[in-house]
Amino acid sequence: MTEIKEVHPKADYKLEVELTNGSSVILNLQPKLNTIRFGILRDTEIFNRVETDGTVINWDKKVELSVSELFDLIKK
């Protein structure tokens, strides 16, 4: 199963996500910032503290995004 290798915050609430299969994607989270779940990420200091443990992307252990959710968001 593909895991998340690295994640890098970019301008305009975008994330560059590198996967263990050698692929990388840019995920635009700006449309999600008006939701309850992702609203805290409007604070750029929190957004920029993004990290991964390989199975989830998380911000200060307050918001998490799993690999399967990542793929679902990319498909949309």
All heavy atoms as a GROMACS GRO file, in nm:
protein
  617
    1MET      N    1   0.084  -0.119   0.000
    1MET     CA    2   0.000   0.000   0.000
    1MET      C    3   0.088   0.125   0.000
    1MET      O    4   0.189   0.131   0.068
    1MET     CB    5  -0.091   0.000   0.122
    1MET     CG    6  -0.181   0.119   0.129
    1MET     SD    7  -0.293   0.104   0.269
    1MET     CE    8  -0.365   0.263   0.263
    2THR      N    9   0.046   0.222  -0.075
    2THR     CA   10   0.119   0.348  -0.084
    2THR      C   11   0.105   0.426   0.046
    2THR      O   12  -0.004   0.435   0.102
    2THR     CB   13   0.067   0.433  -0.201
    2THR    OG1   14   0.085   0.359  -0.321
    2THR    CG2   15   0.140   0.563  -0.212
    3GLU      N   16   0.217   0.482   0.092
    3GLU     CA   17   0.216   0.566   0.211
    3GLU      C   18   0.265   0.704   0.175
    3GLU      O   19   0.317   0.728   0.066
    3GLU     CB   20   0.304   0.505   0.320
    3GLU     CG   21   0.249   0.376   0.376
    3GLU     CD   22   0.327   0.326   0.495
    3GLU    OE1   23   0.438   0.378   0.523
    3GLU    OE2   24   0.277   0.235   0.562
    4ILE      N   25   0.249   0.795   0.268
    4ILE     CA   26   0.293   0.933   0.250
    4ILE      C   27   0.439   0.941   0.294
    4ILE      O   28   0.472   0.906   0.408
    4ILE     CB   29   0.206   1.029   0.333
    4ILE    CG1   30   0.060   1.014   0.292
    4ILE    CG2   31   0.254   1.173   0.316
    4ILE    CD1   32  -0.038   1.072   0.392
    5LYS      N   33   0.524   0.985   0.205
    5LYS     CA   34   0.667   0.997   0.236
    5LYS      C   35   0.697   1.132   0.301
    5LYS      O   36   0.762   1.138   0.404
    5LYS     CB   37   0.747   0.981   0.107
    5LYS     CG   38   0.895   0.985   0.125
    5LYS     CD   39   0.965   0.961  -0.008
    5LYS     CE   40   1.114   0.971   0.007
    5LYS     NZ   41   1.181   0.952  -0.123
    6GLU      N   42   0.650   1.239   0.238
    6GLU     CA   43   0.674   1.374   0.289
    6GLU      C   44   0.556   1.463   0.252
    6GLU      O   45   0.486   1.436   0.154
    6GLU     CB   46   0.801   1.435   0.228
    6GLU     CG   47   0.928   1.367   0.270
    6GLU     CD   48   1.051   1.436   0.213
    6GLU    OE1   49   1.045   1.557   0.182
    6GLU    OE2   50   1.154   1.369   0.200
    7VAL      N   51   0.540   1.569   0.328
    7VAL     CA   52   0.437   1.668   0.297
    7VAL      C   53   0.496   1.807   0.322
    7VAL      O   54   0.565   1.829   0.420
    7VAL     CB   55   0.308   1.643   0.379
    7VAL    CG1   56   0.333   1.650   0.527
    7VAL    CG2   57   0.198   1.736   0.338
    8HIS      N   58   0.471   1.897   0.227
    8HIS     CA   59   0.527   2.032   0.233
    8HIS      C   60   0.417   2.135   0.212
    8HIS      O   61   0.346   2.129   0.111
    8HIS     CB   62   0.634   2.051   0.125
    8HIS     CG   63   0.741   1.948   0.127
    8HIS    ND1   64   0.845   1.950   0.216
    8HIS    CD2   65   0.758   1.835   0.054
    8HIS    CE1   66   0.924   1.845   0.195
    8HIS    NE2   67   0.873   1.773   0.098
    9PRO      N   68   0.403   2.230   0.304
    9PRO     CA   69   0.304   2.336   0.284
    9PRO      C   70   0.350   2.432   0.175
    9PRO      O   71   0.470   2.461   0.162
    9PRO     CB   72   0.298   2.405   0.420
    9PRO     CG   73   0.432   2.380   0.482
    9PRO     CD   74   0.477   2.247   0.429
   10LYS      N   75   0.256   2.476   0.095
   10LYS     CA   76   0.283   2.572  -0.013
   10LYS      C   77   0.190   2.692   0.004
   10LYS      O   78   0.101   2.692   0.088
   10LYS     CB   79   0.260   2.507  -0.150
   10LYS     CG   80   0.349   2.386  -0.178
   10LYS     CD   81   0.493   2.429  -0.189
   10LYS     CE   82   0.584   2.312  -0.222
   10LYS     NZ   83   0.723   2.350  -0.225
   11ALA      N   84   0.211   2.792  -0.080
   11ALA     CA   85   0.127   2.913  -0.075
   11ALA      C   86  -0.018   2.880  -0.108
   11ALA      O   87  -0.046   2.779  -0.174
   11ALA     CB   88   0.181   3.017  -0.173
   12ASP      N   89  -0.107   2.965  -0.064
   12ASP     CA   90  -0.250   2.955  -0.094
   12ASP      C   91  -0.312   2.824  -0.046
   12ASP      O   92  -0.400   2.768  -0.113
   12ASP     CB   93  -0.275   2.973  -0.244
   12ASP     CG   94  -0.231   3.110  -0.294
   12ASP    OD1   95  -0.246   3.208  -0.218
   12ASP    OD2   96  -0.182   3.118  -0.407
   13TYR      N   97  -0.267   2.774   0.068
   13TYR     CA   98  -0.324   2.655   0.133
   13TYR      C   99  -0.315   2.530   0.045
   13TYR      O  100  -0.406   2.449   0.042
   13TYR     CB  101  -0.468   2.681   0.177
   13TYR     CG  102  -0.477   2.795   0.276
   13TYR    CD1  103  -0.517   2.921   0.236
   13TYR    CD2  104  -0.441   2.775   0.408
   13TYR    CE1  105  -0.524   3.027   0.325
   13TYR    CE2  106  -0.447   2.880   0.500
   13TYR     CZ  107  -0.488   3.005   0.458
   13TYR     OH  108  -0.493   3.110   0.547
   14LYS      N  109  -0.204   2.517  -0.022
   14LYS     CA  110  -0.178   2.397  -0.101
   14LYS      C  111  -0.073   2.313  -0.030
   14LYS      O  112   0.012   2.366   0.042
   14LYS     CB  113  -0.132   2.434  -0.241
   14LYS     CG  114  -0.243   2.500  -0.320
   14LYS     CD  115  -0.201   2.531  -0.460
   14LYS     CE  116  -0.321   2.590  -0.532
   14LYS     NZ  117  -0.288   2.704  -0.611
   15LEU      N  118  -0.083   2.183  -0.050
   15LEU     CA  119   0.015   2.089   0.006
   15LEU      C  120   0.079   2.011  -0.108
   15LEU      O  121   0.010   1.964  -0.198
   15LEU     CB  122  -0.053   1.987   0.098
   15LEU     CG  123  -0.108   2.034   0.229
   15LEU    CD1  124  -0.172   1.914   0.300
   15LEU    CD2  125   0.000   2.094   0.316
   16GLU      N  126   0.209   1.997  -0.101
   16GLU     CA  127   0.278   1.906  -0.190
   16GLU      C  128   0.298   1.777  -0.112
   16GLU      O  129   0.360   1.777  -0.006
   16GLU     CB  130   0.413   1.962  -0.234
   16GLU     CG  131   0.487   1.867  -0.326
   16GLU     CD  132   0.622   1.920  -0.368
   16GLU    OE1  133   0.666   2.026  -0.316
   16GLU    OE2  134   0.685   1.856  -0.452
   17VAL      N  135   0.241   1.670  -0.164
   17VAL     CA  136   0.245   1.541  -0.095
   17VAL      C  137   0.327   1.444  -0.180
   17VAL      O  138   0.292   1.418  -0.295
   17VAL     CB  139   0.104   1.485  -0.072
   17VAL    CG1  140   0.110   1.354   0.005
   17VAL    CG2  141   0.016   1.587   0.002
   18GLU      N  142   0.436   1.393  -0.122
   18GLU     CA  143   0.518   1.294  -0.189
   18GLU      C  144   0.483   1.156  -0.134
   18GLU      O  145   0.474   1.139  -0.012
   18GLU     CB  146   0.666   1.323  -0.166
   18GLU     CG  147   0.712   1.454  -0.227
   18GLU     CD  148   0.858   1.480  -0.202
   18GLU    OE1  149   0.938   1.384  -0.198
   18GLU    OE2  150   0.893   1.598  -0.186
   19LEU      N  151   0.463   1.062  -0.224
   19LEU     CA  152   0.423   0.927  -0.186
   19LEU      C  153   0.538   0.829  -0.202
   19LEU      O  154   0.632   0.854  -0.278
   19LEU     CB  155   0.303   0.884  -0.271
   19LEU     CG  156   0.183   0.978  -0.266
   19LEU    CD1  157   0.080   0.938  -0.370
   19LEU    CD2  158   0.123   0.982  -0.128
   20THR      N  159   0.528   0.718  -0.131
   20THR     CA  160   0.635   0.617  -0.136
   20THR      C  161   0.645   0.546  -0.270
   20THR      O  162   0.746   0.482  -0.298
   20THR     CB  163   0.618   0.512  -0.024
   20THR    OG1  164   0.488   0.453  -0.036
   20THR    CG2  165   0.636   0.574   0.114
   21ASN      N  166   0.544   0.558  -0.355
   21ASN     CA  167   0.550   0.496  -0.487
   21ASN      C  168   0.620   0.584  -0.590
   21ASN      O  169   0.624   0.553  -0.708
   21ASN     CB  170   0.411   0.457  -0.536
   21ASN     CG  171   0.322   0.576  -0.565
   21ASN    OD1  172   0.363   0.692  -0.554
   21ASN    ND2  173   0.199   0.549  -0.602
   22GLY      N  174   0.674   0.699  -0.545
   22GLY     CA  175   0.747   0.790  -0.633
   22GLY      C  176   0.662   0.902  -0.690
   22GLY      O  177   0.715   0.994  -0.750
   23SER      N  178   0.532   0.898  -0.671
   23SER     CA  179   0.443   1.003  -0.720
   23SER      C  180   0.438   1.119  -0.621
   23SER      O  181   0.467   1.102  -0.503
   23SER     CB  182   0.302   0.949  -0.738
   23SER     OG  183   0.298   0.847  -0.833
   24SER      N  184   0.399   1.233  -0.672
   24SER     CA  185   0.372   1.346  -0.585
   24SER      C  186   0.250   1.419  -0.641
   24SER      O  187   0.223   1.415  -0.761
   24SER     CB  188   0.492   1.440  -0.574
   24SER     OG  189   0.520   1.501  -0.696
   25VAL      N  190   0.176   1.482  -0.551
   25VAL     CA  191   0.055   1.555  -0.589
   25VAL      C  192   0.051   1.688  -0.516
   25VAL      O  193   0.110   1.703  -0.409
   25VAL     CB  194  -0.074   1.475  -0.557
   25VAL    CG1  195  -0.081   1.348  -0.639
   25VAL    CG2  196  -0.084   1.445  -0.410
   26ILE      N  197  -0.018   1.782  -0.576
   26ILE     CA  198  -0.046   1.909  -0.510
   26ILE      C  199  -0.193   1.907  -0.474
   26ILE      O  200  -0.280   1.887  -0.560
   26ILE     CB  201  -0.016   2.029  -0.602
   26ILE    CG1  202   0.130   2.031  -0.645
   26ILE    CG2  203  -0.057   2.160  -0.534
   26ILE    CD1  204   0.230   2.061  -0.534
   27LEU      N  205  -0.221   1.923  -0.347
   27LEU     CA  206  -0.358   1.921  -0.297
   27LEU      C  207  -0.397   2.061  -0.253
   27LEU      O  208  -0.330   2.122  -0.169
   27LEU     CB  209  -0.367   1.824  -0.178
   27LEU     CG  210  -0.503   1.810  -0.112
   27LEU    CD1  211  -0.603   1.750  -0.210
   27LEU    CD2  212  -0.491   1.722   0.012
   28ASN      N  213  -0.504   2.114  -0.313
   28ASN     CA  214  -0.553   2.247  -0.278
   28ASN      C  215  -0.658   2.234  -0.168
   28ASN      O  216  -0.768   2.184  -0.192
   28ASN     CB  217  -0.613   2.314  -0.401
   28ASN     CG  218  -0.662   2.455  -0.374
   28ASN    OD1  219  -0.645   2.507  -0.264
   28ASN    ND2  220  -0.723   2.515  -0.472
   29LEU      N  221  -0.626   2.280  -0.049
   29LEU     CA  222  -0.719   2.271   0.063
   29LEU      C  223  -0.800   2.399   0.083
   29LEU      O  224  -0.887   2.403   0.169
   29LEU     CB  225  -0.644   2.236   0.191
   29LEU     CG  226  -0.596   2.093   0.199
   29LEU    CD1  227  -0.514   2.071   0.324
   29LEU    CD2  228  -0.712   1.996   0.197
   30GLN      N  229  -0.776   2.500   0.003
   30GLN     CA  230  -0.847   2.626   0.021
   30GLN      C  231  -0.999   2.610   0.018
   30GLN      O  232  -1.068   2.668   0.103
   30GLN     CB  233  -0.802   2.728  -0.083
   30GLN     CG  234  -0.844   2.868  -0.049
   30GLN     CD  235  -0.768   2.971  -0.130
   30GLN    OE1  236  -0.718   2.943  -0.238
   30GLN    NE2  237  -0.758   3.090  -0.076
   31PRO      N  238  -1.057   2.529  -0.072
   31PRO     CA  239  -1.203   2.513  -0.070
   31PRO      C  240  -1.257   2.448   0.057
   31PRO      O  241  -1.375   2.461   0.088
   31PRO     CB  242  -1.231   2.423  -0.191
   31PRO     CG  243  -1.112   2.437  -0.279
   31PRO     CD  244  -0.997   2.462  -0.187
   32LYS      N  245  -1.172   2.379   0.133
   32LYS     CA  246  -1.216   2.310   0.255
   32LYS      C  247  -1.209   2.399   0.379
   32LYS      O  248  -1.256   2.360   0.486
   32LYS     CB  249  -1.129   2.187   0.279
   32LYS     CG  250  -1.136   2.085   0.168
   32LYS     CD  251  -1.265   2.013   0.176
   32LYS     CE  252  -1.272   1.900   0.076
   32LYS     NZ  253  -1.404   1.844   0.069
   33LEU      N  254  -1.151   2.517   0.368
   33LEU     CA  255  -1.126   2.600   0.486
   33LEU      C  256  -1.252   2.655   0.551
   33LEU      O  257  -1.248   2.702   0.664
   33LEU     CB  258  -1.030   2.714   0.452
   33LEU     CG  259  -0.890   2.669   0.408
   33LEU    CD1  260  -0.806   2.791   0.375
   33LEU    CD2  261  -0.823   2.584   0.513
   34ASN      N  262  -1.364   2.650   0.481
   34ASN     CA  263  -1.490   2.698   0.540
   34ASN      C  264  -1.570   2.587   0.603
   34ASN      O  265  -1.686   2.606   0.638
   34ASN     CB  266  -1.572   2.770   0.432
   34ASN     CG  267  -1.508   2.900   0.393
   34ASN    OD1  268  -1.449   2.970   0.475
   34ASN    ND2  269  -1.517   2.933   0.266
   35THR      N  270  -1.509   2.471   0.621
   35THR     CA  271  -1.576   2.360   0.688
   35THR      C  272  -1.533   2.354   0.834
   35THR      O  273  -1.426   2.406   0.870
   35THR     CB  274  -1.543   2.225   0.619
   35THR    OG1  275  -1.404   2.198   0.635
   35THR    CG2  276  -1.579   2.228   0.472
   36ILE      N  277  -1.614   2.293   0.914
   36ILE     CA  278  -1.581   2.280   1.056
   36ILE      C  279  -1.451   2.202   1.074
   36ILE      O  280  -1.365   2.240   1.153
   36ILE     CB  281  -1.695   2.211   1.133
   36ILE    CG1  282  -1.816   2.304   1.136
   36ILE    CG2  283  -1.652   2.171   1.274
   36ILE    CD1  284  -1.943   2.242   1.190
   37ARG      N  285  -1.436   2.095   1.000
   37ARG     CA  286  -1.320   2.009   1.015
   37ARG      C  287  -1.188   2.079   0.983
   37ARG      O  288  -1.090   2.063   1.054
   37ARG     CB  289  -1.335   1.887   0.926
   37ARG     CG  290  -1.220   1.791   0.937
   37ARG     CD  291  -1.244   1.669   0.854
   37ARG     NE  292  -1.131   1.579   0.860
   37ARG     CZ  293  -1.116   1.478   0.780
   37ARG    NH1  294  -1.206   1.450   0.689
   37ARG    NH2  295  -1.010   1.400   0.790
   38PHE      N  296  -1.184   2.156   0.873
   38PHE     CA  297  -1.058   2.215   0.828
   38PHE      C  298  -1.045   2.364   0.857
   38PHE      O  299  -0.944   2.424   0.825
   38PHE     CB  300  -1.042   2.192   0.676
   38PHE     CG  301  -1.023   2.048   0.640
   38PHE    CD1  302  -1.129   1.972   0.591
   38PHE    CD2  303  -0.900   1.986   0.655
   38PHE    CE1  304  -1.113   1.838   0.557
   38PHE    CE2  305  -0.882   1.853   0.621
   38PHE     CZ  306  -0.988   1.779   0.572
   39GLY      N  307  -1.146   2.424   0.919
   39GLY     CA  308  -1.145   2.568   0.943
   39GLY      C  309  -1.026   2.619   1.022
   39GLY      O  310  -0.977   2.729   0.997
   40ILE      N  311  -0.975   2.540   1.114
   40ILE     CA  312  -0.860   2.581   1.195
   40ILE      C  313  -0.736   2.606   1.109
   40ILE      O  314  -0.646   2.681   1.147
   40ILE     CB  315  -0.831   2.475   1.304
   40ILE    CG1  316  -0.732   2.528   1.408
   40ILE    CG2  317  -0.780   2.347   1.243
   40ILE    CD1  318  -0.716   2.437   1.527
   41LEU      N  319  -0.733   2.548   0.990
   41LEU     CA  320  -0.616   2.562   0.902
   41LEU      C  321  -0.609   2.697   0.834
   41LEU      O  322  -0.508   2.728   0.769
   41LEU     CB  323  -0.616   2.450   0.797
   41LEU     CG  324  -0.612   2.308   0.852
   41LEU    CD1  325  -0.610   2.208   0.739
   41LEU    CD2  326  -0.495   2.288   0.946
   42ARG      N  327  -0.712   2.782   0.850
   42ARG     CA  328  -0.703   2.919   0.798
   42ARG      C  329  -0.589   2.994   0.864
   42ARG      O  330  -0.535   3.088   0.807
   42ARG     CB  331  -0.835   2.992   0.818
   42ARG     CG  332  -0.943   2.947   0.723
   42ARG     CD  333  -1.067   3.032   0.741
   42ARG     NE  334  -1.122   3.009   0.874
   42ARG     CZ  335  -1.246   2.972   0.899
   42ARG    NH1  336  -1.331   2.959   0.800
   42ARG    NH2  337  -1.287   2.953   1.021
   43ASP      N  338  -0.555   2.954   0.986
   43ASP     CA  339  -0.439   3.011   1.055
   43ASP      C  340  -0.314   2.955   0.987
   43ASP      O  341  -0.284   2.836   0.999
   43ASP     CB  342  -0.442   2.972   1.202
   43ASP     CG  343  -0.328   3.030   1.283
   43ASP    OD1  344  -0.219   3.056   1.226
   43ASP    OD2  345  -0.346   3.050   1.404
   44THR      N  346  -0.243   3.040   0.914
   44THR     CA  347  -0.129   2.992   0.836
   44THR      C  348  -0.018   2.933   0.922
   44THR      O  349   0.055   2.845   0.876
   44THR     CB  350  -0.071   3.103   0.746
   44THR    OG1  351  -0.038   3.216   0.826
   44THR    CG2  352  -0.169   3.142   0.637
   45GLU      N  353  -0.006   2.977   1.045
   45GLU     CA  354   0.094   2.917   1.134
   45GLU      C  355   0.063   2.771   1.160
   45GLU      O  356   0.152   2.686   1.161
   45GLU     CB  357   0.104   2.995   1.265
   45GLU     CG  358   0.172   3.130   1.249
   45GLU     CD  359   0.191   3.199   1.383
   45GLU    OE1  360   0.201   3.131   1.487
   45GLU    OE2  361   0.196   3.322   1.382
   46ILE      N  362  -0.063   2.740   1.182
   46ILE     CA  363  -0.104   2.601   1.202
   46ILE      C  364  -0.089   2.524   1.071
   46ILE      O  365  -0.034   2.414   1.068
   46ILE     CB  366  -0.248   2.592   1.256
   46ILE    CG1  367  -0.254   2.650   1.398
   46ILE    CG2  368  -0.297   2.446   1.255
   46ILE    CD1  369  -0.393   2.661   1.455
   47PHE      N  370  -0.137   2.581   0.960
   47PHE     CA  371  -0.128   2.514   0.831
   47PHE      C  372   0.017   2.475   0.799
   47PHE      O  373   0.043   2.365   0.751
   47PHE     CB  374  -0.184   2.603   0.720
   47PHE     CG  375  -0.184   2.536   0.586
   47PHE    CD1  376  -0.285   2.448   0.552
   47PHE    CD2  377  -0.082   2.560   0.495
   47PHE    CE1  378  -0.285   2.383   0.429
   47PHE    CE2  379  -0.081   2.496   0.372
   47PHE     CZ  380  -0.183   2.408   0.339
   48ASN      N  381   0.108   2.564   0.826
   48ASN     CA  382   0.250   2.539   0.794
   48ASN      C  383   0.317   2.438   0.885
   48ASN      O  384   0.428   2.393   0.855
   48ASN     CB  385   0.328   2.671   0.794
   48ASN     CG  386   0.292   2.757   0.676
   48ASN    OD1  387   0.256   2.708   0.570
   48ASN    ND2  388   0.299   2.888   0.694
   49ARG      N  389   0.253   2.398   0.993
   49ARG     CA  390   0.310   2.297   1.084
   49ARG      C  391   0.265   2.156   1.046
   49ARG      O  392   0.268   2.064   1.127
   49ARG     CB  393   0.270   2.327   1.228
   49ARG     CG  394   0.342   2.448   1.285
   49ARG     CD  395   0.334   2.452   1.436
   49ARG     NE  396   0.200   2.469   1.487
   49ARG     CZ  397   0.148   2.583   1.533
   49ARG    NH1  398   0.221   2.693   1.531
   49ARG    NH2  399   0.026   2.587   1.580
   50VAL      N  400   0.227   2.136   0.923
   50VAL     CA  401   0.182   2.007   0.874
   50VAL      C  402   0.294   1.903   0.887
   50VAL      O  403   0.412   1.935   0.870
   50VAL     CB  404   0.131   2.017   0.729
   50VAL    CG1  405   0.243   2.055   0.633
   50VAL    CG2  406   0.062   1.890   0.686
   51GLU      N  407   0.256   1.781   0.919
   51GLU     CA  408   0.352   1.671   0.927
   51GLU      C  409   0.281   1.541   0.893
   51GLU      O  410   0.159   1.537   0.879
   51GLU     CB  411   0.417   1.664   1.065
   51GLU     CG  412   0.322   1.658   1.180
   51GLU     CD  413   0.391   1.667   1.316
   51GLU    OE1  414   0.501   1.726   1.325
   51GLU    OE2  415   0.333   1.614   1.411
   52THR      N  416   0.358   1.435   0.878
   52THR     CA  417   0.301   1.305   0.848
   52THR      C  418   0.376   1.196   0.922
   52THR      O  419   0.494   1.211   0.953
   52THR     CB  420   0.302   1.275   0.696
   52THR    OG1  421   0.234   1.152   0.673
   52THR    CG2  422   0.443   1.268   0.641
   53ASP      N  423   0.303   1.088   0.951
   53ASP     CA  424   0.366   0.969   1.007
   53ASP      C  425   0.367   0.856   0.904
   53ASP      O  426   0.397   0.742   0.936
   53ASP     CB  427   0.296   0.925   1.136
   53ASP     CG  428   0.154   0.878   1.113
   53ASP    OD1  429   0.107   0.876   0.997
   53ASP    OD2  430   0.088   0.841   1.213
   54GLY      N  431   0.331   0.890   0.781
   54GLY     CA  432   0.328   0.791   0.674
   54GLY      C  433   0.187   0.743   0.642
   54GLY      O  434   0.158   0.708   0.529
   55THR      N  435   0.100   0.741   0.741
   55THR     CA  436  -0.037   0.696   0.718
   55THR      C  437  -0.139   0.810   0.721
   55THR      O  438  -0.246   0.797   0.663
   55THR     CB  439  -0.080   0.588   0.820
   55THR    OG1  440  -0.069   0.642   0.951
   55THR    CG2  441   0.006   0.464   0.807
   56VAL      N  442  -0.106   0.917   0.791
   56VAL     CA  443  -0.194   1.034   0.795
   56VAL      C  444  -0.112   1.162   0.782
   56VAL      O  445   0.006   1.166   0.817
   56VAL     CB  446  -0.279   1.043   0.925
   56VAL    CG1  447  -0.373   0.926   0.937
   56VAL    CG2  448  -0.193   1.058   1.047
   57ILE      N  449  -0.178   1.265   0.731
   57ILE     CA  450  -0.125   1.402   0.735
   57ILE      C  451  -0.195   1.466   0.853
   57ILE      O  452  -0.315   1.449   0.871
   57ILE     CB  453  -0.160   1.476   0.605
   57ILE    CG1  454  -0.092   1.410   0.485
   57ILE    CG2  455  -0.122   1.624   0.615
   57ILE    CD1  456  -0.142   1.460   0.351
   58ASN      N  457  -0.120   1.538   0.937
   58ASN     CA  458  -0.187   1.602   1.051
   58ASN      C  459  -0.128   1.739   1.081
   58ASN      O  460  -0.015   1.770   1.044
   58ASN     CB  461  -0.188   1.510   1.173
   58ASN     CG  462  -0.054   1.499   1.240
   58ASN    OD1  463  -0.009   1.594   1.302
   58ASN    ND2  464   0.010   1.384   1.227
   59TRP      N  465  -0.210   1.816   1.148
   59TRP     CA  466  -0.174   1.950   1.191
   59TRP      C  467  -0.195   1.957   1.341
   59TRP      O  468  -0.310   1.955   1.388
   59TRP     CB  469  -0.262   2.055   1.122
   59TRP     CG  470  -0.239   2.068   0.977
   59TRP    CD1  471  -0.156   2.157   0.915
   59TRP    CD2  472  -0.301   1.993   0.872
   59TRP    NE1  473  -0.163   2.142   0.779
   59TRP    CE2  474  -0.251   2.041   0.750
   59TRP    CE3  475  -0.394   1.888   0.869
   59TRP    CZ2  476  -0.291   1.989   0.627
   59TRP    CZ3  477  -0.434   1.837   0.747
   59TRP    CH2  478  -0.382   1.887   0.628
   60ASP      N  479  -0.086   1.961   1.415
   60ASP     CA  480  -0.092   1.974   1.561
   60ASP      C  481  -0.182   1.869   1.628
   60ASP      O  482  -0.242   1.894   1.731
   60ASP     CB  483  -0.139   2.114   1.603
   60ASP     CG  484  -0.039   2.222   1.571
   60ASP    OD1  485   0.080   2.190   1.547
   60ASP    OD2  486  -0.078   2.340   1.569
   61LYS      N  487  -0.196   1.754   1.566
   61LYS     CA  488  -0.281   1.645   1.617
   61LYS      C  489  -0.428   1.689   1.634
   61LYS      O  490  -0.504   1.626   1.704
   61LYS     CB  491  -0.229   1.591   1.751
   61LYS     CG  492  -0.083   1.551   1.750
   61LYS     CD  493  -0.062   1.424   1.674
   61LYS     CE  494   0.084   1.381   1.689
   61LYS     NZ  495   0.132   1.302   1.581
   62LYS      N  496  -0.467   1.798   1.565
   62LYS     CA  497  -0.604   1.848   1.573
   62LYS      C  498  -0.685   1.814   1.449
   62LYS      O  499  -0.805   1.797   1.456
   62LYS     CB  500  -0.603   2.000   1.594
   62LYS     CG  501  -0.542   2.040   1.726
   62LYS     CD  502  -0.535   2.189   1.741
   62LYS     CE  503  -0.466   2.221   1.873
   62LYS     NZ  504  -0.432   2.360   1.883
   63VAL      N  505  -0.618   1.809   1.334
   63VAL     CA  506  -0.683   1.776   1.208
   63VAL      C  507  -0.599   1.669   1.141
   63VAL      O  508  -0.478   1.682   1.133
   63VAL     CB  509  -0.693   1.899   1.115
   63VAL    CG1  510  -0.758   1.863   0.983
   63VAL    CG2  511  -0.766   2.014   1.182
   64GLU      N  512  -0.666   1.563   1.096
   64GLU     CA  513  -0.595   1.455   1.028
   64GLU      C  514  -0.660   1.426   0.893
   64GLU      O  515  -0.780   1.443   0.876
   64GLU     CB  516  -0.599   1.326   1.110
   64GLU     CG  517  -0.514   1.330   1.234
   64GLU     CD  518  -0.504   1.194   1.302
   64GLU    OE1  519  -0.583   1.103   1.269
   64GLU    OE2  520  -0.418   1.181   1.388
   65LEU      N  521  -0.576   1.381   0.801
   65LEU     CA  522  -0.620   1.343   0.668
   65LEU      C  523  -0.550   1.213   0.633
   65LEU      O  524  -0.426   1.209   0.626
   65LEU     CB  525  -0.582   1.454   0.570
   65LEU     CG  526  -0.627   1.445   0.427
   65LEU    CD1  527  -0.779   1.448   0.419
   65LEU    CD2  528  -0.568   1.559   0.347
   66SER      N  529  -0.626   1.106   0.615
   66SER     CA  530  -0.566   0.975   0.587
   66SER      C  531  -0.528   0.963   0.439
   66SER      O  532  -0.570   1.043   0.356
   66SER     CB  533  -0.664   0.863   0.623
   66SER     OG  534  -0.772   0.863   0.532
   67VAL      N  535  -0.450   0.860   0.407
   67VAL     CA  536  -0.412   0.835   0.269
   67VAL      C  537  -0.536   0.815   0.182
   67VAL      O  538  -0.546   0.871   0.073
   67VAL     CB  539  -0.318   0.712   0.258
   67VAL    CG1  540  -0.293   0.675   0.114
   67VAL    CG2  541  -0.187   0.738   0.329
   68SER      N  542  -0.632   0.738   0.229
   68SER     CA  543  -0.752   0.714   0.149
   68SER      C  544  -0.832   0.842   0.128
   68SER      O  545  -0.885   0.867   0.019
   68SER     CB  546  -0.840   0.604   0.211
   68SER     OG  547  -0.884   0.642   0.339
   69GLU      N  548  -0.839   0.927   0.230
   69GLU     CA  549  -0.907   1.056   0.214
   69GLU      C  550  -0.832   1.146   0.114
   69GLU      O  551  -0.893   1.218   0.036
   69GLU     CB  552  -0.919   1.128   0.347
   69GLU     CG  553  -1.017   1.066   0.442
   69GLU     CD  554  -1.017   1.135   0.576
   69GLU    OE1  555  -0.912   1.140   0.642
   69GLU    OE2  556  -1.125   1.185   0.614
   70LEU      N  557  -0.699   1.139   0.120
   70LEU     CA  558  -0.617   1.214   0.027
   70LEU      C  559  -0.652   1.176  -0.117
   70LEU      O  560  -0.677   1.262  -0.201
   70LEU     CB  561  -0.468   1.187   0.055
   70LEU     CG  562  -0.368   1.241  -0.046
   70LEU    CD1  563  -0.364   1.392  -0.042
   70LEU    CD2  564  -0.230   1.183  -0.020
   71PHE      N  565  -0.658   1.046  -0.144
   71PHE     CA  566  -0.692   1.000  -0.279
   71PHE      C  567  -0.834   1.041  -0.318
   71PHE      O  568  -0.859   1.076  -0.434
   71PHE     CB  569  -0.672   0.850  -0.292
   71PHE     CG  570  -0.527   0.810  -0.295
   71PHE    CD1  571  -0.480   0.710  -0.212
   71PHE    CD2  572  -0.437   0.870  -0.382
   71PHE    CE1  573  -0.347   0.672  -0.215
   71PHE    CE2  574  -0.303   0.834  -0.387
   71PHE     CZ  575  -0.258   0.734  -0.303
   72ASP      N  576  -0.927   1.038  -0.223
   72ASP     CA  577  -1.063   1.082  -0.252
   72ASP      C  578  -1.068   1.231  -0.290
   72ASP      O  579  -1.138   1.270  -0.384
   72ASP     CB  580  -1.156   1.058  -0.133
   72ASP     CG  581  -1.191   0.912  -0.114
   72ASP    OD1  582  -1.171   0.831  -0.207
   72ASP    OD2  583  -1.239   0.878  -0.003
   73LEU      N  584  -0.991   1.313  -0.219
   73LEU     CA  585  -0.988   1.456  -0.249
   73LEU      C  586  -0.923   1.482  -0.385
   73LEU      O  587  -0.965   1.574  -0.458
   73LEU     CB  588  -0.912   1.532  -0.140
   73LEU     CG  589  -0.985   1.548  -0.007
   73LEU    CD1  590  -0.893   1.610   0.097
   73LEU    CD2  591  -1.110   1.630  -0.023
   74ILE      N  592  -0.823   1.405  -0.419
   74ILE     CA  593  -0.756   1.422  -0.548
   74ILE      C  594  -0.850   1.389  -0.663
   74ILE      O  595  -0.851   1.457  -0.766
   74ILE     CB  596  -0.629   1.335  -0.554
   74ILE    CG1  597  -0.525   1.387  -0.455
   74ILE    CG2  598  -0.572   1.332  -0.695
   74ILE    CD1  599  -0.410   1.292  -0.432
   75LYS      N  600  -0.933   1.289  -0.644
   75LYS     CA  601  -1.028   1.248  -0.749
   75LYS      C  602  -1.133   1.353  -0.778
   75LYS      O  603  -1.183   1.362  -0.889
   75LYS     CB  604  -1.099   1.118  -0.708
   75LYS     CG  605  -1.009   0.998  -0.711
   75LYS     CD  606  -1.087   0.878  -0.664
   75LYS     CE  607  -0.998   0.758  -0.642
   75LYS     NZ  608  -1.073   0.643  -0.589
   76LYS      N  609  -1.166   1.435  -0.678
   76LYS     CA  610  -1.273   1.535  -0.695
   76LYS      C  611  -1.227   1.650  -0.774
   76LYS      O  612  -1.168   1.721  -0.801
   76LYS     CB  613  -1.324   1.580  -0.558
   76LYS     CG  614  -1.396   1.471  -0.487
   76LYS     CD  615  -1.448   1.516  -0.355
   76LYS     CE  616  -1.519   1.400  -0.286
   76LYS     NZ  617  -1.568   1.433  -0.158
   0.00000   0.00000   0.00000
